[in-house]
Amino acid sequence: MRHVAVQPADQRAHEVFDATLANIPAARHWATRQLRTWGFEDLVNDLELAVGELVTNAVCHGEGPVDVVLAVLGDRLRVEAHDRGGGHPAIRAPATAGPDIGGWGLRLVSQVADAWDAQVTDSLTIVWAERNLASPRRLPPTPR
């Protein structure tokens, strides 16, 4: 894991993780710390789950490092996972056996998010999830 940037004026935090399964808990913990710093204690459980699932998908189906972004966009809190895989994320039927075991990740994200989607280019996949906030907030600066 290497520290990239925290931009409190933009209400945005960004961290890059090597694409290994061992970094999934680190991404979740980083997101949890940031959410608590920003005062979103009530959203920690749901968004920690969303970050874990988005990063897992990026590690398992993407390529290269995984950028994780948390951002407050007016009355929404957004989490993103970026990879260099160019895949097309979609909710699929869960499989409990065989080589394609899985299929719960985006289904879980859709349950804890108010909206989710993906932007895909030839060189980048961004999967995001958003939660609506009761009212827009101005966040305190993030300690470095």
Backbone as ProteinMPNN parsed JSONL, in Angstrom:
{"seq_chain_A": "MRHVAVQPADQRAHEVFDATLANIPAARHWATRQLRTWGFEDLVNDLELAVGELVTNAVCHGEGPVDVVLAVLGDRLRVEAHDRGGGHPAIRAPATAGPDIGGWGLRLVSQVADAWDAQVTDSLTIVWAERNLASPRRLPPTPR", "coords_chain_A": {"N_chain_A": [[0.852, -1.166, 0.0], [0.56, 2.198, -0.83], [0.67, 5.61, 0.055], [-1.341, 8.036, -1.467], [-3.018, 10.508, -1.911], [-4.762, 12.977, -0.063], [-7.415, 15.083, -0.1], [-8.776, 17.374, 1.554], [-10.217, 19.751, 1.061], [-11.657, 19.172, -1.196], [-13.185, 17.197, -0.229], [-12.383, 14.512, -0.473], [-10.722, 11.402, -0.555], [-7.989, 9.291, -1.355], [-6.442, 6.272, -2.095], [-3.936, 3.902, -3.011], [-3.685, 0.488, -3.69], [-1.774, -2.479, -3.93], [-2.66, -5.078, -6.18], [-3.564, -7.513, -4.618], [-4.967, -10.243, -2.819], [-4.392, -10.09, -0.123], [-4.415, -7.375, 0.434], [-7.02, -6.553, 0.595], [-8.318, -6.456, 3.207], [-6.784, -4.315, 4.197], [-7.593, -2.198, 2.566], [-10.296, -1.999, 3.303], [-9.987, -1.296, 6.027], [-8.617, 1.149, 5.8], [-10.627, 2.673, 4.51], [-12.601, 2.622, 6.512], [-11.322, 4.029, 8.603], [-11.122, 6.55, 7.363], [-13.835, 7.208, 6.894], [-14.743, 7.371, 9.542], [-13.167, 9.493, 10.454], [-14.295, 11.529, 8.974], [-16.749, 11.626, 10.152], [-18.804, 9.842, 9.566], [-19.878, 7.661, 11.003], [-22.247, 6.191, 11.137], [-22.44, 5.05, 8.64], [-20.361, 3.344, 8.316], [-20.321, 0.42, 8.513], [-21.844, -0.508, 6.251], [-20.493, 0.754, 4.101], [-17.89, -0.113, 4.422], [-18.226, -2.798, 3.804], [-19.002, -2.474, 1.109], [-16.642, -1.324, -0.005], [-14.846, -3.445, 0.448], [-15.965, -5.452, -1.216], [-15.896, -4.218, -3.758], [-13.146, -3.822, -4.09], [-12.289, -6.48, -3.947], [-13.443, -7.492, -6.316], [-11.99, -5.953, -8.179], [-9.387, -6.888, -7.712], [-9.676, -9.64, -8.309], [-10.741, -9.706, -10.907], [-9.659, -7.675, -12.4], [-6.777, -5.785, -13.501], [-3.471, -4.743, -12.557], [-2.628, -2.153, -10.096], [-5.01, -1.216, -7.498], [-6.99, 1.522, -7.233], [-8.558, 3.229, -4.644], [-11.204, 5.295, -3.924], [-12.767, 7.662, -1.879], [-15.419, 9.89, -1.643], [-17.204, 12.868, -0.915], [-19.969, 14.046, -2.424], [-21.724, 16.555, -2.57], [-24.81, 15.79, -1.517], [-24.271, 13.091, -1.371], [-22.357, 10.169, -0.629], [-19.622, 8.691, -2.008], [-18.025, 5.696, -3.051], [-15.294, 4.318, -4.762], [-13.674, 1.916, -6.857], [-10.863, 1.48, -8.791], [-9.446, -0.162, -11.547], [-7.165, -1.595, -13.948], [-8.351, -3.228, -15.824], [-10.428, -3.252, -17.758], [-12.801, -4.715, -17.831], [-16.338, -5.728, -17.748], [-18.316, -5.081, -15.308], [-20.981, -6.77, -13.668], [-24.003, -7.788, -12.054], [-24.219, -11.145, -11.288], [-25.529, -14.491, -11.403], [-25.227, -16.19, -8.338], [-22.68, -18.609, -7.697], [-22.029, -21.646, -6.14], [-20.215, -23.635, -6.36], [-17.567, -25.079, -8.338], [-15.471, -23.679, -11.008], [-16.197, -20.996, -11.265], [-16.954, -19.98, -8.789], [-18.651, -17.79, -6.618], [-20.062, -14.508, -7.073], [-21.531, -12.956, -5.402], [-20.662, -10.447, -4.69], [-21.24, -7.839, -6.123], [-23.952, -8.01, -5.868], [-24.279, -7.8, -3.092], [-23.221, -5.217, -2.784], [-25.168, -3.774, -4.174], [-27.232, -3.994, -2.368], [-26.465, -2.492, -0.132], [-25.999, 0.004, -1.098], [-27.313, 3.08, -2.434], [-27.143, 3.572, -5.065], [-25.296, 2.2, -7.806], [-22.732, 1.643, -10.227], [-20.755, 1.276, -13.23], [-17.947, 2.524, -15.022], [-16.362, 1.932, -17.988], [-13.451, 1.672, -19.904], [-11.094, 0.97, -22.535], [-8.77, 0.749, -21.068], [-9.308, 1.117, -18.378], [-11.275, 0.375, -15.54], [-13.843, 1.532, -13.591], [-15.623, 1.044, -10.783], [-18.346, 2.032, -8.917], [-20.112, 3.002, -5.923], [-22.823, 4.532, -4.244], [-24.089, 6.307, -1.412], [-26.887, 8.025, -0.235], [-26.924, 11.007, 1.626], [-28.294, 12.441, 4.596], [-28.167, 15.221, 4.734], [-26.165, 17.68, 3.056], [-22.697, 17.828, 4.033], [-19.945, 19.582, 5.425], [-16.693, 18.578, 5.576], [-14.266, 17.891, 8.179], [-10.76, 18.738, 8.045], [-8.513, 16.197, 6.882], [-6.238, 14.393, 8.823], [-2.786, 14.092, 8.093]], "CA_chain_A": [[0.0, 0.0, 0.0], [1.3, 3.451, -0.782], [-0.208, 6.76, 0.26], [-1.4, 8.865, -2.659], [-3.45, 11.884, -1.705], [-5.98, 13.312, 0.655], [-7.747, 16.443, -0.485], [-9.923, 17.71, 2.38], [-11.028, 20.823, 0.479], [-12.541, 18.524, -2.166], [-13.862, 16.127, 0.478], [-11.998, 13.342, -1.246], [-9.533, 10.679, -0.109], [-7.583, 8.358, -2.41], [-5.34, 5.396, -1.705], [-3.651, 2.878, -4.01], [-3.308, -0.798, -3.101], [-1.365, -3.521, -4.864], [-3.782, -5.97, -6.468], [-3.423, -8.819, -3.987], [-6.038, -10.539, -1.866], [-3.957, -9.668, 1.208], [-4.658, -5.94, 0.612], [-8.456, -6.259, 0.732], [-8.584, -5.93, 4.556], [-6.139, -3.0, 4.344], [-8.469, -1.221, 1.902], [-11.468, -1.827, 4.173], [-9.586, -0.563, 7.235], [-8.34, 2.525, 5.384], [-11.924, 3.327, 4.285], [-13.249, 2.782, 7.808], [-10.671, 5.147, 9.302], [-11.481, 7.801, 6.7], [-15.246, 7.484, 7.167], [-14.857, 7.814, 10.941], [-12.581, 10.828, 10.52], [-15.263, 12.447, 8.385], [-17.96, 11.648, 10.963], [-19.84, 8.981, 8.989], [-19.915, 6.43, 11.804], [-23.473, 5.447, 10.822], [-22.32, 4.393, 7.337], [-19.133, 2.549, 8.272], [-20.515, -1.01, 8.231], [-22.273, -0.716, 4.865], [-19.489, 1.183, 3.126], [-16.746, -1.012, 4.55], [-18.6, -3.958, 2.999], [-18.944, -2.088, -0.308], [-15.232, -1.198, -0.392], [-14.276, -4.788, 0.381], [-16.458, -6.164, -2.402], [-15.392, -3.559, -4.978], [-11.713, -4.118, -4.206], [-12.18, -7.902, -4.277], [-13.703, -7.632, -7.754], [-10.867, -5.383, -8.926], [-8.243, -7.795, -7.576], [-9.948, -10.931, -8.952], [-11.132, -9.609, -12.318], [-8.966, -6.573, -13.06], [-5.323, -5.846, -13.634], [-2.74, -3.619, -12.008], [-3.004, -1.713, -8.756], [-6.407, -0.818, -7.306], [-7.187, 2.829, -6.608], [-9.807, 3.336, -3.894], [-11.539, 6.701, -3.721], [-13.95, 8.033, -1.104], [-15.689, 11.302, -1.927], [-18.511, 13.435, -0.621], [-20.429, 14.801, -3.588], [-22.961, 17.202, -2.146], [-25.623, 14.995, -0.585], [-23.97, 11.675, -1.582], [-21.029, 9.665, -0.311], [-19.284, 7.768, -3.094], [-16.822, 4.87, -2.984], [-14.913, 3.828, -6.084], [-12.487, 1.078, -7.033], [-10.374, 1.596, -10.161], [-8.401, -1.098, -11.957], [-6.774, -1.452, -15.353], [-8.767, -4.468, -16.467], [-11.314, -3.065, -18.897], [-13.923, -5.658, -17.804], [-17.687, -5.184, -17.674], [-18.935, -5.587, -14.081], [-22.432, -6.976, -13.682], [-24.492, -8.755, -11.073], [-24.432, -12.45, -11.924], [-26.103, -15.506, -10.517], [-24.21, -16.768, -7.46], [-22.275, -20.001, -7.904], [-21.486, -22.179, -4.887], [-19.23, -24.668, -6.659], [-16.978, -25.003, -9.666], [-14.423, -22.678, -11.215], [-16.747, -19.637, -11.194], [-17.572, -19.761, -7.485], [-18.767, -16.368, -6.287], [-21.242, -13.866, -7.631], [-22.29, -12.237, -4.369], [-20.079, -9.132, -4.431], [-22.039, -6.701, -6.581], [-25.295, -8.185, -5.293], [-24.197, -7.196, -1.765], [-23.055, -3.773, -2.969], [-26.465, -3.201, -4.557], [-28.099, -3.99, -1.187], [-26.053, -1.479, 0.844], [-25.848, 1.294, -1.783], [-28.506, 3.656, -3.063], [-26.891, 3.461, -6.508], [-23.958, 1.733, -8.17], [-22.563, 1.481, -11.67], [-19.362, 1.16, -13.656], [-17.49, 3.154, -16.249], [-15.346, 1.044, -18.52], [-12.762, 2.017, -21.136], [-10.152, -0.098, -22.894], [-7.659, 0.641, -20.13], [-9.676, 1.419, -17.006], [-12.603, 0.04, -15.035], [-14.196, 2.203, -12.341], [-16.907, 0.597, -10.239], [-18.661, 2.928, -7.807], [-21.362, 2.852, -5.173], [-23.135, 5.767, -3.531], [-25.131, 6.39, -0.381], [-27.439, 9.359, -0.038], [-26.749, 11.545, 2.969], [-29.473, 13.196, 5.034], [-27.945, 16.601, 4.318], [-24.748, 17.883, 2.706], [-21.83, 18.167, 5.154], [-18.574, 20.04, 5.178], [-15.873, 17.672, 6.358], [-13.064, 18.44, 8.787], [-9.529, 18.317, 7.342], [-8.014, 14.862, 7.179], [-4.846, 14.417, 9.26], [-1.863, 13.392, 7.185]], "C_chain_A": [[0.896, 1.226, 0.0], [0.32, 4.602, -0.709], [-0.187, 7.628, -0.989], [-1.781, 10.287, -2.314], [-4.684, 11.931, -0.827], [-6.232, 14.779, 0.353], [-8.974, 16.896, 0.301], [-10.8, 18.803, 1.786], [-12.031, 20.259, -0.52], [-13.386, 17.436, -1.516], [-13.64, 14.801, -0.255], [-10.751, 12.732, -0.627], [-9.263, 9.58, -1.118], [-6.383, 7.567, -1.914], [-5.167, 4.342, -2.795], [-3.138, 1.632, -3.303], [-2.827, -1.721, -4.207], [-2.512, -4.517, -4.996], [-3.517, -7.38, -5.939], [-4.568, -9.007, -2.998], [-5.676, -10.071, -0.458], [-4.236, -8.188, 1.466], [-6.138, -5.584, 0.751], [-8.787, -5.777, 2.151], [-7.953, -4.548, 4.768], [-6.999, -1.911, 3.702], [-9.713, -0.953, 2.751], [-11.122, -0.988, 5.403], [-9.28, 0.895, 6.911], [-9.662, 3.284, 5.208], [-12.642, 3.585, 5.602], [-12.648, 3.952, 8.58], [-11.092, 6.477, 8.693], [-12.935, 8.18, 6.988], [-15.447, 7.973, 8.602], [-14.275, 9.214, 11.122], [-13.562, 11.872, 10.009], [-16.572, 12.487, 9.163], [-19.104, 10.808, 10.418], [-19.908, 7.636, 9.698], [-21.116, 5.559, 11.431], [-23.397, 4.701, 9.494], [-21.148, 3.423, 7.253], [-19.388, 1.1, 7.87], [-20.875, -1.26, 6.771], [-21.174, -0.366, 3.875], [-18.198, 0.397, 3.237], [-17.004, -2.289, 3.738], [-18.488, -3.634, 1.513], [-17.497, -1.972, -0.788], [-14.601, -2.572, -0.525], [-14.699, -5.54, -0.869], [-15.939, -5.54, -3.693], [-13.903, -3.849, -5.173], [-11.498, -5.594, -4.543], [-12.411, -8.123, -5.766], [-12.545, -7.1, -8.59], [-9.649, -6.296, -8.881], [-8.47, -9.07, -8.394], [-10.183, -10.824, -10.459], [-10.396, -8.527, -13.094], [-7.489, -6.831, -13.198], [-4.727, -4.621, -12.973], [-3.184, -3.245, -10.611], [-4.467, -1.278, -8.717], [-6.417, 0.521, -6.584], [-8.535, 2.802, -5.9], [-10.019, 4.814, -3.591], [-12.799, 6.783, -2.868], [-14.178, 9.509, -1.366], [-17.088, 11.673, -1.475], [-18.853, 14.346, -1.785], [-21.771, 15.424, -3.236], [-23.682, 16.362, -1.12], [-25.407, 13.495, -0.756], [-22.552, 11.363, -1.124], [-20.734, 8.566, -1.319], [-18.012, 6.991, -2.762], [-16.569, 4.338, -4.387], [-13.731, 2.89, -5.966], [-12.123, 1.138, -8.506], [-9.35, 0.489, -10.407], [-8.153, -0.918, -13.446], [-7.206, -2.647, -16.182], [-9.655, -4.316, -17.677], [-12.491, -4.027, -18.943], [-15.259, -4.959, -17.717], [-18.399, -5.764, -16.452], [-20.45, -5.695, -14.21], [-22.789, -7.932, -12.553], [-24.756, -10.054, -11.818], [-25.034, -13.404, -10.913], [-24.997, -16.081, -9.643], [-23.941, -18.233, -7.802], [-21.612, -20.484, -6.617], [-20.448, -23.27, -5.109], [-18.67, -24.425, -8.055], [-15.988, -23.858, -9.801], [-14.923, -21.228, -11.108], [-17.436, -19.355, -9.867], [-17.569, -18.266, -7.163], [-20.063, -15.809, -6.844], [-22.058, -13.088, -6.614], [-21.86, -10.78, -4.242], [-20.941, -7.959, -4.847], [-23.48, -6.802, -6.105], [-25.33, -7.566, -3.891], [-24.058, -5.677, -1.86], [-24.396, -3.133, -3.302], [-27.432, -3.131, -3.37], [-27.743, -2.88, -0.191], [-25.908, -0.094, 0.224], [-27.202, 1.774, -2.302], [-28.384, 3.606, -4.583], [-25.495, 2.89, -6.696], [-23.915, 1.599, -9.683], [-21.08, 1.332, -11.959], [-19.144, 1.988, -14.91], [-16.304, 2.328, -16.733], [-14.784, 1.624, -19.815], [-11.84, 0.852, -21.472], [-9.087, -0.311, -21.832], [-8.04, 0.848, -18.666], [-11.101, 0.954, -16.709], [-12.785, 0.752, -13.702], [-15.568, 1.688, -11.935], [-17.159, 1.446, -9.002], [-19.993, 2.563, -7.17], [-21.567, 4.139, -4.391], [-24.215, 5.541, -2.482], [-25.587, 7.828, -0.317], [-27.231, 9.75, 1.411], [-27.989, 12.358, 3.327], [-29.363, 14.658, 4.63], [-26.479, 16.758, 3.963], [-23.949, 18.298, 3.94], [-20.52, 18.756, 4.637], [-17.704, 19.22, 6.108], [-14.706, 18.385, 7.017], [-11.848, 17.996, 7.977], [-9.101, 16.93, 7.804], [-6.568, 14.964, 7.653], [-3.98, 13.621, 8.299], [-0.937, 12.507, 7.945]], "O_chain_A": [[1.877, 1.286, 0.742], [-0.737, 4.57, -1.338], [0.886, 7.924, -1.515], [-0.949, 11.189, -2.412], [-5.529, 11.036, -0.854], [-5.349, 15.617, 0.537], [-10.093, 16.82, -0.206], [-12.015, 18.786, 1.985], [-13.126, 20.798, -0.678], [-14.216, 16.817, -2.183], [-14.58, 14.085, -0.598], [-9.834, 13.447, -0.222], [-10.195, 9.001, -1.676], [-5.428, 8.132, -1.38], [-6.141, 3.937, -3.43], [-2.27, 1.708, -2.433], [-3.401, -1.747, -5.296], [-3.243, -4.766, -4.038], [-3.278, -8.312, -6.707], [-5.07, -8.045, -2.418], [-6.558, -9.696, 0.315], [-4.29, -7.78, 2.627], [-6.469, -4.425, 1.001], [-9.482, -4.77, 2.291], [-8.535, -3.704, 5.45], [-7.115, -0.814, 4.249], [-10.13, 0.196, 2.897], [-11.868, -0.083, 5.777], [-9.649, 1.785, 7.676], [-9.804, 4.405, 5.697], [-13.228, 4.651, 5.79], [-13.376, 4.77, 9.143], [-11.387, 7.427, 9.418], [-13.231, 9.336, 7.289], [-16.235, 8.888, 8.844], [-14.829, 10.027, 11.861], [-13.645, 12.973, 10.552], [-17.432, 13.313, 8.858], [-20.26, 11.038, 10.773], [-19.987, 6.592, 9.051], [-21.013, 4.333, 11.41], [-24.207, 3.808, 9.246], [-20.962, 2.756, 6.235], [-18.725, 0.598, 6.962], [-20.281, -2.122, 6.123], [-20.945, -1.102, 2.915], [-17.478, 0.253, 2.249], [-16.104, -2.795, 3.068], [-17.943, -4.424, 0.743], [-17.162, -2.469, -1.863], [-13.899, -2.842, -1.499], [-13.876, -6.194, -1.51], [-15.579, -6.259, -4.624], [-13.457, -4.092, -6.294], [-10.618, -5.923, -5.339], [-11.661, -8.857, -6.409], [-12.159, -7.711, -9.586], [-8.957, -6.464, -9.885], [-7.566, -9.529, -9.09], [-9.859, -11.749, -11.203], [-10.498, -8.469, -14.32], [-7.016, -7.955, -13.033], [-5.385, -3.589, -12.84], [-4.013, -3.928, -10.008], [-5.081, -1.01, -9.749], [-5.917, 0.641, -5.465], [-9.539, 2.399, -6.486], [-9.132, 5.491, -3.071], [-13.772, 6.067, -3.104], [-13.236, 10.3, -1.317], [-18.034, 10.9, -1.628], [-18.126, 15.292, -2.091], [-22.825, 14.881, -3.566], [-23.227, 16.23, 0.017], [-26.251, 12.701, -0.342], [-21.658, 12.204, -1.224], [-21.51, 7.622, -1.464], [-17.044, 7.556, -2.255], [-17.495, 3.959, -5.104], [-12.887, 3.046, -5.084], [-12.96, 0.881, -9.371], [-8.488, 0.238, -9.565], [-8.862, -0.167, -14.116], [-6.521, -3.038, -17.127], [-9.64, -5.179, -18.554], [-13.13, -4.154, -19.988], [-15.316, -3.733, -17.622], [-19.018, -6.823, -16.545], [-21.106, -4.827, -14.785], [-21.985, -8.773, -12.152], [-25.429, -10.067, -12.849], [-25.038, -13.138, -9.711], [-23.932, -16.428, -10.154], [-24.85, -18.987, -8.148], [-20.739, -19.81, -6.07], [-19.864, -23.776, -4.15], [-19.23, -23.664, -8.843], [-15.701, -23.154, -8.833], [-14.119, -20.324, -10.878], [-18.394, -18.583, -9.815], [-16.585, -17.572, -7.415], [-21.033, -16.537, -7.058], [-23.151, -12.613, -6.922], [-22.623, -9.959, -3.734], [-21.337, -7.157, -4.001], [-24.156, -5.784, -5.955], [-26.294, -6.887, -3.537], [-24.698, -4.94, -1.11], [-24.727, -2.071, -2.774], [-28.346, -2.307, -3.362], [-28.618, -2.382, 0.516], [-25.714, 0.885, 0.945], [-28.106, 0.981, -2.569], [-29.386, 3.599, -5.298], [-24.62, 3.072, -5.85], [-24.95, 1.458, -10.334], [-20.258, 1.27, -11.045], [-20.036, 2.131, -15.747], [-15.367, 2.062, -15.981], [-15.534, 2.018, -20.708], [-11.819, -0.148, -20.755], [-8.553, -1.412, -21.698], [-7.176, 0.764, -17.793], [-12.007, 1.121, -17.524], [-11.973, 0.592, -12.791], [-16.551, 1.872, -12.653], [-16.29, 1.568, -8.139], [-20.857, 1.924, -7.771], [-20.608, 4.76, -3.933], [-25.113, 4.714, -2.639], [-24.77, 8.748, -0.34], [-27.348, 8.92, 2.313], [-28.654, 12.9, 2.444], [-30.354, 15.269, 4.228], [-25.632, 16.049, 4.506], [-24.454, 19.028, 4.793], [-20.07, 18.443, 3.535], [-17.957, 19.175, 7.312], [-14.204, 19.374, 6.483], [-11.906, 16.976, 7.291], [-9.3, 16.546, 8.956], [-5.742, 15.561, 6.962], [-4.404, 12.597, 7.763], [-0.092, 11.84, 7.348]]}, "name": "protein", "num_of_chains": 1, "seq": "MRHVAVQPADQRAHEVFDATLANIPAARHWATRQLRTWGFEDLVNDLELAVGELVTNAVCHGEGPVDVVLAVLGDRLRVEAHDRGGGHPAIRAPATAGPDIGGWGLRLVSQVADAWDAQVTDSLTIVWAERNLASPRRLPPTPR"}
